[in-house]
Amino acid sequence: MASVDECRQALQELAARLDRHADVQDRIDLDRTLACRVTDLGTAFHGRISGGRLVDLSDGDDPKAKIALSASSDDLIALVHGQLDITKAIGARRVSIKANPFDLMKLRKLL
């Protein structure tokens, strides 16, 4: 089981990677709040996806977030590092994403 700090670091790495590729992703019209709930640690992070970037990332949950991702700490880190395919993880119920279908299609382009 990964720690809260490792999960936070993984999300910061994801934010940095999205920022580096934002010029390509800037064409993605997605401006939504995001909550990332780490189920086995009982913790959460929240931020905003805007213009292909993950911004304002901080600790704590956002119950009103338009996009909510729930995963175990190990699965979250594996997703961020590209070791776990998001489609397979959702199919196996290792990861849960609550969002409207149009947002899900745009998210796939980011990841």
FIMARFI-63053 format. One record per residue: residue number from 1; residue in three letters; x, y negated, z of N, C-alpha, C in turn. Coordinates in steps of 0.1 Angstrom, whole numbers, plus 5000, padded with zeros to 4 digits. Layout:
BEGIN
n NUM, res ALA, nX X, nY Y, nZ Z, caX X, caY Y, caZ Z, cX X, cY Y, cZ Z
...
END
This chain:
BEGIN
n 1, res MET, nX 5008, nY 5012, nZ 5000, caX 5000, caY 5000, caZ 5000, cX 5009, cY 4988, cZ 5000
n 2, res ALA, nX 5006, nY 4979, nZ 4991, caX 5014, caY 4966, caZ 4990, cX 5009, cY 4956, cZ 5001
n 3, res SER, nX 5017, nY 4947, nZ 5003, caX 5014, caY 4937, caZ 5014, cX 5007, cY 4925, cZ 5007
n 4, res VAL, nX 5002, nY 4916, nZ 5016, caX 4995, caY 4904, caZ 5012, cX 5005, cY 4895, cZ 5004
n 5, res ASP, nX 5017, nY 4894, nZ 5009, caX 5027, caY 4886, caZ 5002, cX 5030, cY 4891, cZ 4988
n 6, res GLU, nX 5031, nY 4905, nZ 4987, caX 5034, caY 4911, caZ 4974, cX 5022, cY 4908, cZ 4964
n 7, res CYS, nX 5010, nY 4908, nZ 4969, caX 4999, caY 4905, caZ 4960, cX 4999, cY 4890, cZ 4956
n 8, res ARG, nX 5002, nY 4882, nZ 4966, caX 5003, caY 4867, caZ 4963, cX 5014, cY 4865, cZ 4953
n 9, res GLN, nX 5025, nY 4871, nZ 4954, caX 5036, caY 4870, caZ 4945, cX 5032, cY 4875, cZ 4931
n 10, res ALA, nX 5025, nY 4886, nZ 4930, caX 5021, caY 4891, caZ 4917, cX 5012, cY 4881, cZ 4910
n 11, res LEU, nX 5002, nY 4875, nZ 4917, caX 4993, caY 4866, caZ 4911, cX 5001, cY 4853, cZ 4907
n 12, res GLN, nX 5011, nY 4849, nZ 4915, caX 5019, caY 4837, caZ 4911, cX 5027, cY 4841, cZ 4898
n 13, res GLU, nX 5032, nY 4853, nZ 4897, caX 5039, caY 4857, caZ 4885, cX 5029, cY 4857, cZ 4873
n 14, res LEU, nX 5017, nY 4862, nZ 4875, caX 5007, caY 4861, caZ 4864, cX 5004, cY 4847, cZ 4860
n 15, res ALA, nX 5002, nY 4838, nZ 4870, caX 5000, caY 4824, caZ 4867, cX 5012, cY 4818, cZ 4859
n 16, res ALA, nX 5024, nY 4821, nZ 4862, caX 5036, caY 4816, caZ 4855, cX 5036, cY 4822, cZ 4841
n 17, res ARG, nX 5033, nY 4835, nZ 4839, caX 5033, caY 4841, caZ 4826, cX 5022, cY 4834, cZ 4817
n 18, res LEU, nX 5010, nY 4832, nZ 4822, caX 4999, caY 4826, caZ 4815, cX 5003, cY 4811, cZ 4811
n 19, res ASP, nX 5010, nY 4805, nZ 4820, caX 5015, caY 4791, caZ 4818, cX 5025, cY 4790, cZ 4806
n 20, res ARG, nX 5034, nY 4800, nZ 4806, caX 5044, caY 4801, caZ 4795, cX 5037, cY 4803, cZ 4781
n 21, res HIS, nX 5026, nY 4810, nZ 4781, caX 5019, caY 4813, caZ 4768, cX 5007, cY 4805, cZ 4766
n 22, res ALA, nX 5005, nY 4794, nZ 4774, caX 4993, caY 4786, caZ 4773, cX 4991, cY 4779, cZ 4759
n 23, res ASP, nX 5002, nY 4776, nZ 4752, caX 5001, caY 4770, caZ 4739, cX 4993, cY 4778, cZ 4729
n 24, res VAL, nX 4995, nY 4791, nZ 4730, caX 4988, caY 4801, caZ 4722, cX 4974, cY 4802, cZ 4727
n 25, res GLN, nX 4973, nY 4804, nZ 4740, caX 4960, caY 4806, caZ 4747, cX 4951, cY 4794, cZ 4749
n 26, res ASP, nX 4957, nY 4782, nZ 4746, caX 4949, caY 4770, caZ 4748, cX 4937, cY 4770, cZ 4739
n 27, res ARG, nX 4937, nY 4778, nZ 4729, caX 4925, caY 4779, caZ 4720, cX 4913, cY 4786, cZ 4727
n 28, res ILE, nX 4916, nY 4793, nZ 4738, caX 4906, caY 4800, caZ 4745, cX 4898, cY 4790, cZ 4754
n 29, res ASP, nX 4886, nY 4789, nZ 4751, caX 4877, caY 4780, caZ 4758, cX 4871, cY 4787, cZ 4770
n 30, res LEU, nX 4878, nY 4787, nZ 4781, caX 4874, caY 4793, caZ 4793, cX 4878, cY 4785, cZ 4805
n 31, res ASP, nX 4868, nY 4780, nZ 4812, caX 4870, caY 4772, caZ 4824, cX 4861, cY 4777, cZ 4835
n 32, res ARG, nX 4867, nY 4786, nZ 4843, caX 4859, caY 4793, caZ 4853, cX 4866, cY 4795, cZ 4866
n 33, res THR, nX 4859, nY 4795, nZ 4877, caX 4865, caY 4798, caZ 4890, cX 4867, cY 4813, cZ 4891
n 34, res LEU, nX 4878, nY 4817, nZ 4898, caX 4882, caY 4831, caZ 4899, cX 4884, cY 4835, cZ 4914
n 35, res ALA, nX 4879, nY 4846, nZ 4918, caX 4882, caY 4852, caZ 4931, cX 4888, cY 4865, cZ 4928
n 36, res CYS, nX 4899, nY 4868, nZ 4935, caX 4906, caY 4881, caZ 4935, cX 4905, cY 4887, cZ 4949
n 37, res ARG, nX 4897, nY 4897, nZ 4950, caX 4896, caY 4904, caZ 4963, cX 4904, cY 4917, cZ 4964
n 38, res VAL, nX 4912, nY 4917, nZ 4974, caX 4921, caY 4929, caZ 4976, cX 4915, cY 4938, cZ 4986
n 39, res THR, nX 4909, nY 4948, nZ 4982, caX 4899, caY 4956, caZ 4990, cX 4906, cY 4963, cZ 5002
n 40, res ASP, nX 4918, nY 4969, nZ 5000, caX 4924, caY 4977, caZ 5011, cX 4931, cY 4968, cZ 5021
n 41, res LEU, nX 4933, nY 4955, nZ 5018, caX 4939, caY 4946, caZ 5027, cX 4929, cY 4937, cZ 5034
n 42, res GLY, nX 4917, nY 4937, nZ 5029, caX 4907, caY 4928, caZ 5034, cX 4910, cY 4913, cZ 5033
n 43, res THR, nX 4917, nY 4910, nZ 5022, caX 4920, caY 4896, caZ 5019, cX 4916, cY 4892, cZ 5005
n 44, res ALA, nX 4917, nY 4879, nZ 5002, caX 4913, caY 4875, caZ 4989, cX 4922, cY 4862, cZ 4985
n 45, res PHE, nX 4921, nY 4859, nZ 4972, caX 4928, caY 4847, caZ 4967, cX 4918, cY 4841, cZ 4957
n 46, res HIS, nX 4919, nY 4828, nZ 4955, caX 4910, caY 4822, caZ 4945, cX 4918, cY 4811, cZ 4938
n 47, res GLY, nX 4912, nY 4808, nZ 4926, caX 4918, caY 4798, caZ 4918, cX 4909, cY 4795, cZ 4906
n 48, res ARG, nX 4914, nY 4790, nZ 4896, caX 4906, caY 4786, caZ 4884, cX 4914, cY 4790, cZ 4871
n 49, res ILE, nX 4906, nY 4795, nZ 4862, caX 4912, caY 4797, caZ 4849, cX 4907, cY 4786, cZ 4840
n 50, res SER, nX 4917, nY 4779, nZ 4834, caX 4914, caY 4767, caZ 4826, cX 4924, cY 4766, cZ 4815
n 51, res GLY, nX 4919, nY 4766, nZ 4803, caX 4928, caY 4764, caZ 4791, cX 4938, cY 4775, cZ 4790
n 52, res GLY, nX 4935, nY 4787, nZ 4794, caX 4945, caY 4798, caZ 4793, cX 4955, cY 4799, cZ 4804
n 53, res ARG, nX 4952, nY 4790, nZ 4814, caX 4961, caY 4790, caZ 4826, cX 4954, cY 4794, cZ 4838
n 54, res LEU, nX 4961, nY 4799, nZ 4848, caX 4956, caY 4802, caZ 4861, cX 4961, cY 4791, cZ 4870
n 55, res VAL, nX 4953, nY 4783, nZ 4875, caX 4957, caY 4771, caZ 4883, cX 4950, cY 4771, cZ 4897
n 56, res ASP, nX 4956, nY 4763, nZ 4905, caX 4950, caY 4760, caZ 4919, cX 4949, cY 4774, cZ 4927
n 57, res LEU, nX 4958, nY 4782, nZ 4925, caX 4958, caY 4795, caZ 4932, cX 4961, cY 4793, cZ 4947
n 58, res SER, nX 4952, nY 4799, nZ 4955, caX 4954, caY 4798, caZ 4970, cX 4948, cY 4809, cZ 4977
n 59, res ASP, nX 4951, nY 4811, nZ 4990, caX 4946, caY 4821, caZ 4998, cX 4931, cY 4819, cZ 5001
n 60, res GLY, nX 4924, nY 4829, nZ 5003, caX 4910, caY 4828, caZ 5007, cX 4900, cY 4832, cZ 4996
n 61, res ASP, nX 4888, nY 4835, nZ 4999, caX 4878, caY 4840, caZ 4990, cX 4870, cY 4828, cZ 4985
n 62, res ASP, nX 4864, nY 4829, nZ 4974, caX 4854, caY 4819, caZ 4968, cX 4842, cY 4827, cZ 4965
n 63, res PRO, nX 4832, nY 4828, nZ 4974, caX 4820, caY 4836, caZ 4971, cX 4812, cY 4831, cZ 4959
n 64, res LYS, nX 4814, nY 4819, nZ 4955, caX 4807, caY 4813, caZ 4944, cX 4814, cY 4814, cZ 4931
n 65, res ALA, nX 4826, nY 4821, nZ 4931, caX 4834, caY 4822, caZ 4919, cX 4826, cY 4828, cZ 4907
n 66, res LYS, nX 4828, nY 4823, nZ 4895, caX 4821, caY 4828, caZ 4883, cX 4827, cY 4841, cZ 4879
n 67, res ILE, nX 4840, nY 4844, nZ 4882, caX 4846, caY 4856, caZ 4879, cX 4852, cY 4862, cZ 4892
n 68, res ALA, nX 4849, nY 4875, nZ 4894, caX 4853, caY 4881, caZ 4907, cX 4860, cY 4894, cZ 4903
n 69, res LEU, nX 4872, nY 4896, nZ 4907, caX 4880, caY 4908, caZ 4905, cX 4882, cY 4914, cZ 4918
n 70, res SER, nX 4879, nY 4927, nZ 4919, caX 4882, caY 4935, caZ 4932, cX 4891, cY 4947, cZ 4928
n 71, res ALA, nX 4901, nY 4949, nZ 4936, caX 4910, caY 4960, caZ 4934, cX 4918, cY 4962, cZ 4946
n 72, res SER, nX 4924, nY 4974, nZ 4947, caX 4933, caY 4977, caZ 4958, cX 4946, cY 4969, cZ 4956
n 73, res SER, nX 4954, nY 4968, nZ 4966, caX 4967, caY 4960, caZ 4964, cX 4976, cY 4967, cZ 4954
n 74, res ASP, nX 4977, nY 4980, nZ 4954, caX 4986, caY 4987, caZ 4945, cX 4981, cY 4985, cZ 4930
n 75, res ASP, nX 4968, nY 4986, nZ 4929, caX 4962, caY 4985, caZ 4915, cX 4963, cY 4970, cZ 4910
n 76, res LEU, nX 4962, nY 4961, nZ 4919, caX 4964, caY 4947, caZ 4915, cX 4978, cY 4944, cZ 4910
n 77, res ILE, nX 4988, nY 4949, nZ 4917, caX 5002, caY 4947, caZ 4913, cX 5004, cY 4955, cZ 4900
n 78, res ALA, nX 4999, nY 4967, nZ 4899, caX 5001, caY 4975, caZ 4886, cX 4994, cY 4968, cZ 4874
n 79, res LEU, nX 4983, nY 4962, nZ 4876, caX 4976, caY 4954, caZ 4865, cX 4985, cY 4942, cZ 4861
n 80, res VAL, nX 4990, nY 4935, nZ 4871, caX 4998, caY 4923, caZ 4868, cX 5010, cY 4926, cZ 4860
n 81, res HIS, nX 5017, nY 4937, nZ 4864, caX 5029, caY 4942, caZ 4858, cX 5027, cY 4950, cZ 4846
n 82, res GLY, nX 5015, nY 4952, nZ 4841, caX 5012, caY 4959, caZ 4829, cX 5014, cY 4974, cZ 4830
n 83, res GLN, nX 5013, nY 4979, nZ 4842, caX 5015, caY 4994, caZ 4844, cX 5001, cY 5001, cZ 4845
n 84, res LEU, nX 4990, nY 4993, nZ 4845, caX 4977, caY 4998, caZ 4846, cX 4968, cY 4991, cZ 4836
n 85, res ASP, nX 4962, nY 4999, nZ 4827, caX 4954, caY 4993, caZ 4816, cX 4940, cY 4989, cZ 4823
n 86, res ILE, nX 4936, nY 4977, nZ 4820, caX 4924, caY 4971, caZ 4826, cX 4912, cY 4979, cZ 4822
n 87, res THR, nX 4911, nY 4983, nZ 4810, caX 4899, caY 4990, caZ 4805, cX 4898, cY 5004, cZ 4812
n 88, res LYS, nX 4909, nY 5011, nZ 4813, caX 4909, caY 5024, caZ 4820, cX 4907, cY 5022, cZ 4835
n 89, res ALA, nX 4912, nY 5012, nZ 4840, caX 4910, caY 5010, caZ 4855, cX 4895, cY 5007, cZ 4858
n 90, res ILE, nX 4889, nY 4999, nZ 4850, caX 4875, caY 4997, caZ 4852, cX 4867, cY 5009, cZ 4850
n 91, res GLY, nX 4870, nY 5017, nZ 4839, caX 4863, caY 5029, caZ 4837, cX 4864, cY 5039, cZ 4848
n 92, res ALA, nX 4876, nY 5039, nZ 4854, caX 4878, caY 5049, caZ 4866, cX 4874, cY 5043, cZ 4879
n 93, res ARG, nX 4868, nY 5031, nZ 4879, caX 4863, caY 5024, caZ 4890, cX 4874, cY 5021, cZ 4900
n 94, res ARG, nX 4886, nY 5019, nZ 4895, caX 4897, caY 5014, caZ 4904, cX 4897, cY 4999, cZ 4905
n 95, res VAL, nX 4891, nY 4993, nZ 4895, caX 4890, caY 4978, caZ 4895, cX 4876, cY 4974, cZ 4891
n 96, res SER, nX 4871, nY 4964, nZ 4897, caX 4858, caY 4959, caZ 4894, cX 4859, cY 4944, cZ 4890
n 97, res ILE, nX 4852, nY 4940, nZ 4879, caX 4852, caY 4926, caZ 4875, cX 4838, cY 4923, cZ 4873
n 98, res LYS, nX 4833, nY 4912, nZ 4880, caX 4820, caY 4907, caZ 4879, cX 4821, cY 4893, cZ 4872
n 99, res ALA, nX 4816, nY 4893, nZ 4860, caX 4816, caY 4881, caZ 4851, cX 4805, cY 4883, cZ 4840
n 100, res ASN, nX 4802, nY 4872, nZ 4834, caX 4792, caY 4874, caZ 4823, cX 4800, cY 4880, cZ 4811
n 101, res PRO, nX 4793, nY 4887, nZ 4802, caX 4800, caY 4894, caZ 4791, cX 4808, cY 4885, cZ 4782
n 102, res PHE, nX 4804, nY 4873, nZ 4780, caX 4812, caY 4864, caZ 4771, cX 4825, cY 4861, cZ 4778
n 103, res ASP, nX 4825, nY 4859, nZ 4791, caX 4837, caY 4856, caZ 4798, cX 4847, cY 4868, cZ 4798
n 104, res LEU, nX 4841, nY 4880, nZ 4799, caX 4849, caY 4892, caZ 4799, cX 4857, cY 4893, cZ 4786
n 105, res MET, nX 4850, nY 4890, nZ 4775, caX 4857, caY 4890, caZ 4762, cX 4868, cY 4880, cZ 4761
n 106, res LYS, nX 4866, nY 4869, nZ 4767, caX 4877, caY 4858, caZ 4766, cX 4888, cY 4862, cZ 4776
n 107, res LEU, nX 4885, nY 4869, nZ 4787, caX 4895, caY 4873, caZ 4796, cX 4905, cY 4884, cZ 4790
n 108, res ARG, nX 4899, nY 4892, nZ 4782, caX 4907, caY 4903, caZ 4775, cX 4918, cY 4896, cZ 4767
n 109, res LYS, nX 4915, nY 4885, nZ 4760, caX 4925, caY 4878, caZ 4752, cX 4936, cY 4873, cZ 4761
n 110, res LEU, nX 4933, nY 4869, nZ 4773, caX 4944, caY 4864, caZ 4782, cX 4953, cY 4875, cZ 4787
n 111, res LEU, nX 4947, nY 4886, nZ 4790, caX 4955, caY 4897, caZ 4795, cX 4960, cY 4906, cZ 4784
END
